[in-house]
Amino acid sequence: MANNPRRGFSHKEPSAGKSRFWIRRNHADGPIEIPAGLITGEEPGPVFSLIAGVHSAEYAPIAAAQELFRRLDTKEVKGQVRFVFIANLPGYRTRSMFVNPTDGKNLNGAFPGDEKGSHTEALAWTIFEEVIKGSHYLVDLHSGDMIEDLVPFVIVKTEGDPKQDQRRLELAGCYPTGYLLNPKPNAAGWNSDGATFACAQASGAISCMVEAGGKGQLDLECVELLVQGTLAALRWAGNLDAGFPPVDGISRAAMDGARQSGSLDAHGSTRPGQREIAELRKVFADNPGLFIPMVKAGQTVRAGDPLGTVYDFFGNLVETPLAPKDGVVLLVCSGPAVEPGTALAGIGVFA
């Protein structure tokens, strides 16, 4: 099937303006359709790209991207701000967890994609070509999926270049979270290959991934956390003036929640350093059945602490998963029905 001409950011006029549009291509397994937006400021500046909905049941990031587009105006923006509102639209429309239901693949591991590959691979290629390429900065907004509860955290990938690594950490520090996951090379349980932010970094952009929200719910406090963090990132990158918008515009709920996590000071400014996590150790179910967690997201644990219990279909105790190391529970499975391989918890091991 012949492809339609791509109608994305590379085809937009460079003059000042604000628009919503579709990025569309044909594919043998179904159309590729990406709802996108673009704000081009009246003054020159960097290209900042914001992606949401890579995992389509993660709703706080989608709402945050839409809210940011509504709040910003061409008179305030310098350079260009690109928006992908829902990267995985097939998953969104079917309430699919983790994967693109068209081919069952995880978009977050498919970048930079393949124009002639499966639906997910072609979708990743389209986003890479139309959004990631040419970006100076990129932030991929995530949350826990429909059966995941998590404490907000940011993910970066430092590579040994002091100047570039410092900028990556500064971008991550714009987001008011208590934890920064910066996995060490060859860290157990971690592989960023195929992730948006790692792909963007390989193409020259300063990038990070942010996690806030989860459980298939639209948590407005987490939406505002993502909004305020991105506004801070846009100020830091030079896409907004330093004084816009005033910090006191943050909602009381988001401010209180961020203070409780220890990521905002008394004046509402993002702290320069979150608690650093060196590795994320996930614990998986060995048996099918019903999972009852014994820990909450944000709780600290010691190696060997029980994380919950798994009962078989008859109510027999078959498994008591344990924390593999000392650390903090970054995420925990909030959906009772589990199968072998279901991630029950993710323990962040402190650096």
C-alpha positions in Angstrom: 0.0 0.0 0.0 1.4 3.4 -1.0 2.2 5.8 1.8 0.4 9.1 2.1 2.7 12.2 2.1 3.8 12.8 5.7 2.2 15.9 7.1 4.3 16.6 10.2 6.6 19.2 11.7 9.0 19.1 8.8 6.2 20.3 6.5 5.1 23.2 8.7 5.9 26.8 7.8 8.6 28.3 10.1 6.6 31.5 10.6 5.0 32.2 14.0 1.8 30.3 14.7 -0.1 27.7 16.7 -1.8 24.7 15.2 -3.1 21.2 15.8 -2.9 18.6 13.1 -2.6 15.0 12.2 0.6 13.2 11.2 -0.7 10.4 9.0 0.8 7.5 7.0 -0.7 4.4 5.5 0.4 1.0 6.7 -0.6 -2.5 5.6 -1.8 -3.3 9.1 -3.8 -0.1 9.5 -3.4 3.7 9.3 -0.8 5.5 11.4 -2.4 8.5 12.9 -0.7 10.8 15.4 -2.5 13.9 16.9 0.1 16.6 17.2 0.6 20.3 17.8 3.1 23.0 17.1 3.7 26.4 18.6 6.3 28.5 16.7 7.2 31.7 18.6 7.7 35.1 17.2 11.4 35.1 18.3 14.0 32.5 17.5 15.0 29.8 19.9 15.5 26.1 20.3 13.3 23.2 19.2 11.7 21.5 22.3 9.7 18.4 21.7 7.2 16.9 24.2 5.8 13.4 23.7 2.9 11.8 25.6 0.9 8.6 25.2 3.7 6.2 24.2 1.9 3.9 26.7 -1.7 4.7 25.9 -3.3 4.0 29.3 -1.0 6.6 31.0 -3.4 9.5 31.1 -1.8 12.2 33.2 0.9 12.8 30.6 -1.7 13.1 27.8 -3.7 15.6 29.8 -0.6 17.5 30.7 0.5 17.9 27.1 -2.9 19.1 26.1 -3.0 21.5 29.0 0.4 22.9 28.1 -0.7 23.5 24.5 -3.7 25.4 25.7 -1.7 27.6 28.1 1.1 28.6 25.8 0.9 31.3 23.1 3.1 32.3 20.2 3.9 35.7 21.9 5.4 33.8 24.9 7.3 31.1 23.1 10.7 31.5 21.6 11.7 29.0 18.9 9.5 25.9 18.4 7.6 23.6 20.8 6.4 20.4 19.3 3.7 18.2 20.8 2.7 14.6 20.4 -0.5 14.4 22.4 -1.1 10.6 22.0 1.7 8.6 20.4 0.0 5.2 20.6 -3.5 6.1 19.4 -4.5 2.4 18.6 -3.8 1.6 22.2 -5.6 4.6 23.5 -8.8 3.8 21.6 -8.8 0.2 22.9 -7.6 1.0 26.5 -4.6 -1.3 25.8 -1.8 -1.6 28.4 1.9 -1.3 27.5 1.6 -2.3 23.8 0.2 -1.3 20.5 -2.7 -3.7 20.0 -2.2 -3.7 16.2 0.9 -6.0 16.5 1.3 -6.5 20.3 4.6 -4.6 20.5 5.8 -2.0 23.0 6.3 1.3 21.3 8.7 2.4 24.0 11.3 -0.2 22.9 10.9 0.3 19.1 12.8 3.6 18.4 14.1 4.7 16.0 11.8 2.3 14.2 11.6 0.9 10.7 9.7 2.5 7.9 9.0 -0.9 6.4 8.6 -2.8 9.6 5.5 -3.7 11.7 2.9 -1.2 12.6 4.7 -0.3 15.9 8.1 -0.1 14.1 6.6 2.2 11.4 4.9 4.3 14.0 8.2 4.7 15.9 10.0 5.6 12.6 7.4 8.2 11.9 7.7 9.8 15.3 11.5 9.7 15.0 11.5 11.3 11.5 8.8 13.9 12.2 9.4 14.8 15.9 12.7 13.6 17.3 14.9 14.6 14.4 15.9 18.2 14.6 15.0 18.6 18.3 17.4 20.3 20.7 15.5 19.1 23.7 13.0 16.2 24.2 10.9 15.1 27.2 8.9 11.9 27.1 6.0 12.1 29.6 5.0 8.8 31.2 3.1 7.5 34.2 2.4 4.1 35.7 0.2 2.0 33.3 -3.3 0.8 34.1 -2.1 -1.6 36.8 0.9 0.3 38.1 1.1 2.7 41.0 4.3 4.7 41.2 6.0 7.6 43.0 7.0 10.4 40.6 10.6 10.1 39.3 12.7 11.2 36.3 14.9 9.0 34.1 18.1 10.2 32.5 21.1 8.5 30.9 24.5 10.0 31.6 27.3 8.9 29.3 30.5 10.3 30.6 30.6 13.7 28.9 30.6 16.1 31.8 29.1 19.1 30.0 26.3 17.2 28.2 25.6 15.1 31.3 25.3 18.2 33.4 22.7 19.6 31.0 20.8 16.3 31.1 20.7 16.4 34.9 19.6 20.1 34.8 16.7 19.2 32.5 15.7 16.4 34.8 15.9 18.7 37.8 13.2 20.9 36.3 10.6 18.3 37.3 9.5 18.4 41.0 10.0 14.7 41.8 11.8 13.2 44.7 13.9 10.7 42.7 16.2 10.6 39.7 16.8 7.3 38.0 20.3 7.4 36.4 21.2 3.8 35.8 24.8 2.9 35.8 26.2 1.1 32.7 25.1 -2.5 32.6 22.9 -2.0 35.7 20.8 -5.1 36.4 17.3 -5.0 35.2 17.7 -1.9 33.0 17.8 -1.5 29.3 17.0 1.9 27.6 17.5 0.6 24.1 14.7 1.7 21.9 13.3 4.3 24.3 12.4 7.7 23.0 14.7 9.6 25.2 17.7 7.4 24.5 17.0 7.6 20.8 16.7 11.4 21.0 20.0 11.5 22.9 21.7 9.4 20.3 20.6 12.0 17.7 22.0 14.9 19.6 19.1 16.1 21.8 19.2 16.7 25.5 16.5 14.5 26.8 14.8 12.8 29.7 11.8 10.7 30.6 9.4 11.7 33.4 7.0 9.4 35.4 4.0 10.7 37.4 0.6 9.2 37.9 -0.8 5.7 37.2 -3.4 3.1 37.9 -5.4 4.1 34.8 -6.6 7.2 36.6 -6.4 10.9 35.7 -4.6 12.3 38.8 -4.9 16.1 38.5 -2.1 16.7 41.0 0.3 14.6 38.8 -1.0 16.5 35.7 -0.1 19.8 37.3 3.3 18.4 38.4 4.1 17.5 34.8 2.8 20.9 33.5 4.8 22.9 36.0 7.9 20.8 35.4 7.7 21.2 31.6 7.1 25.0 32.0 10.3 25.1 34.1 12.1 23.0 31.5 11.0 25.4 28.7 12.3 28.3 30.8 15.6 26.5 31.4 15.9 25.6 27.6 15.2 29.2 26.6 11.8 28.7 25.0 10.2 30.9 27.6 11.3 33.9 29.5 12.6 33.2 33.0 9.7 35.0 34.6 6.9 33.2 32.7 4.7 31.9 34.2 5.0 33.1 37.8 5.8 30.2 40.2 2.8 31.0 42.4 0.5 29.8 39.5 1.1 26.2 40.6 -1.9 24.5 42.2 -1.9 24.1 46.0 -2.4 20.3 45.6 0.5 19.9 43.3 2.7 22.2 45.5 1.8 20.3 48.7 2.4 16.9 47.0 5.7 17.9 45.7 6.8 19.3 49.0 5.9 16.1 50.7 8.1 14.2 48.2 10.9 16.5 49.2 11.4 17.9 45.7 10.3 21.5 46.3 11.8 24.0 48.7 9.8 26.4 50.8 9.6 28.9 47.9 8.3 26.4 45.4 11.5 26.2 43.5 12.7 22.8 42.1 15.6 21.5 44.2 18.8 21.1 42.2 19.2 17.4 43.1 16.7 14.6 43.5 17.6 11.5 45.4 19.6 9.5 42.8 18.7 5.9 42.0 21.5 3.8 40.5 19.4 0.9 39.3 15.8 -0.3 39.0 15.3 -3.9 40.1 11.9 -5.3 39.0 10.4 -8.3 40.8 8.2 -10.5 38.6 5.5 -13.1 39.4 6.4 -16.7 39.0 2.8 -18.0 39.2 -0.6 -16.9 37.9 -3.1 -15.8 40.5 -4.1 -12.9 42.8 -1.5 -10.5 44.0 -2.0 -8.6 47.3 0.7 -5.9 47.8 2.3 -5.3 51.2 4.1 -2.1 50.2 3.2 1.2 48.7 4.9 3.3 46.1 7.5 5.6 47.8 8.0 3.2 50.7 11.6 2.3 51.6 12.4 -1.4 52.0 15.3 -3.5 53.1 16.6 -6.5 51.1 14.5 -9.5 52.0 11.4 -7.5 53.0 8.1 -9.1 51.7 6.6 -7.1 48.9 3.2 -8.9 48.8 1.6 -12.3 48.4 0.4 -14.3 45.4 -2.5 -16.8 45.8 -3.5 -19.3 43.2 -7.0 -19.6 41.7 -8.1 -21.7 44.7 -6.7 -19.2 47.3 -3.6 -21.2 48.2 -0.5 -19.1 49.0 2.0 -19.9 46.2 4.5 -17.0 46.4 5.8 -14.3 48.7 8.1 -12.0 46.5 10.9 -10.3 48.4 12.8 -7.1 47.9 16.1 -8.0 46.1 18.0 -5.0 47.6 17.6 -2.1 50.0 15.9 0.8 48.3 12.6 2.6 47.6 9.5 1.2 45.9 9.3 3.2 42.7 6.4 1.2 41.4 4.1 -1.5 42.5 1.5 -3.6 40.7 -2.0 -2.3 41.6 -3.9 -4.9 39.6 -4.6 -8.1 41.5 -4.8 -10.4 38.5 -1.3 -11.5 37.6 0.4 -14.0 35.3 4.0 -15.3 35.2 6.2 -12.4 34.2 3.9 -9.7 35.6 6.0 -7.0 37.2 4.9 -6.9 40.8 7.2 -4.1 42.0 10.2 -2.1 41.0 12.8 -1.3 43.6 15.0 1.8 43.1 18.5 1.1 44.5 20.1 4.3 45.8 23.4 5.4 44.3 
